[in-house]
Amino acid sequence: MVKIEAIIKPFLLEQVKEALNTIGVTGLTVTEVRGFGRQKGHREIYRGAEYLVEFQPKIKIETVIPQERTEEVVETILKAARTGKIGDGKIFVYPLTQVIRIRTGERGKTAI
């Protein structure tokens, strides 16, 4: 099993969610986050004063899937979240040693 974590632009959340649903990924955790990478933020002017906005709003999507579906899920997120512009985000893939469903005590793939 693997955990896939994707940091994407907020306006692409529905598009990514629908693309994942299309390939049968139904369990997602979504968190509003803020951060920056190479883009390093930008300057804005508010009421005549200029200030630096370092942390950009992003969405973090997390899902746990069987290892054999890793490439399919990663490619689906790439296609749905790519705009070709700086700040598109990142995808992280983590190995999981164990998953346990609290309600039933099921473990492994059946707990996903």
C-alpha positions in Angstrom: 0.0 0.0 0.0 1.1 3.6 -0.6 -0.1 7.0 0.5 -0.2 9.6 -2.2 -0.1 13.2 -1.1 -0.6 15.9 -3.8 -0.3 19.7 -3.3 -2.3 21.5 -6.0 -3.8 24.8 -6.8 -7.2 25.3 -5.1 -9.2 25.9 -8.2 -8.2 22.5 -9.5 -9.6 20.5 -6.6 -12.9 19.5 -8.3 -11.2 18.6 -11.5 -8.7 16.3 -9.7 -11.4 14.8 -7.5 -13.6 14.0 -10.5 -10.6 12.5 -12.4 -9.7 10.3 -9.4 -13.4 9.2 -9.0 -13.4 8.2 -12.7 -10.6 5.7 -12.1 -12.3 4.4 -8.9 -10.4 6.3 -6.2 -13.1 7.2 -3.7 -11.3 7.9 -0.4 -9.7 11.3 -0.2 -8.6 13.6 2.6 -8.5 17.3 1.6 -6.8 20.0 3.6 -6.3 23.7 2.9 -2.7 24.5 3.3 -0.3 27.5 2.6 3.2 27.3 1.3 5.7 28.2 -1.4 8.4 26.6 -3.5 10.3 28.2 -6.3 7.7 30.9 -6.9 8.6 32.5 -3.5 5.4 34.4 -3.3 4.5 37.8 -4.9 4.0 41.5 -4.0 0.6 43.0 -3.7 -0.6 46.5 -3.0 -3.4 47.1 -0.5 -4.6 50.7 0.2 -1.4 52.1 -1.3 0.9 49.9 0.8 3.0 47.2 -0.9 3.5 44.0 1.0 5.0 40.5 0.2 2.6 37.5 0.1 5.1 34.6 0.7 2.7 31.7 1.4 0.4 30.8 -1.4 -2.9 29.1 -0.7 -2.8 25.4 -1.8 -4.9 22.2 -1.4 -3.4 19.0 -0.1 -5.0 15.8 -1.2 -4.2 12.5 0.5 -5.3 9.0 -0.5 -4.2 5.5 0.3 -4.2 2.9 -2.5 -2.8 -0.5 -3.3 0.8 -0.3 -4.5 -0.1 -1.7 -8.0 -2.3 1.4 -8.7 0.4 3.9 -7.9 1.4 4.9 -11.4 -2.2 5.1 -12.6 -3.2 7.4 -9.7 -0.1 9.6 -10.1 -0.7 10.0 -13.8 -4.3 10.9 -13.2 -3.4 13.6 -10.8 -0.7 14.9 -13.1 -3.1 15.3 -16.0 -5.9 16.9 -13.9 -3.7 19.3 -11.9 -1.2 20.5 -14.6 -1.6 24.0 -15.9 2.0 24.3 -17.2 2.6 27.4 -15.0 4.8 27.8 -12.0 3.1 26.7 -8.7 1.3 23.7 -10.1 2.4 21.7 -7.0 4.0 18.4 -6.1 3.1 14.8 -5.7 4.6 12.7 -2.9 4.4 8.9 -2.7 5.0 7.2 0.6 5.1 3.4 1.4 2.7 2.3 4.1 3.5 -0.6 6.4 0.0 -1.0 7.8 -3.5 0.3 7.5 -6.2 -0.4 10.2 -9.9 0.5 10.0 -10.8 1.6 13.5 -14.5 0.6 13.4 -13.9 -3.1 12.4 -10.3 -3.7 13.1 -9.7 -4.8 9.5 -6.1 -4.5 8.4 -4.3 -4.2 5.1 -6.0 -3.8 1.7 -9.4 -4.6 3.2 -9.1 -1.6 5.5 -8.7 0.8 2.5 
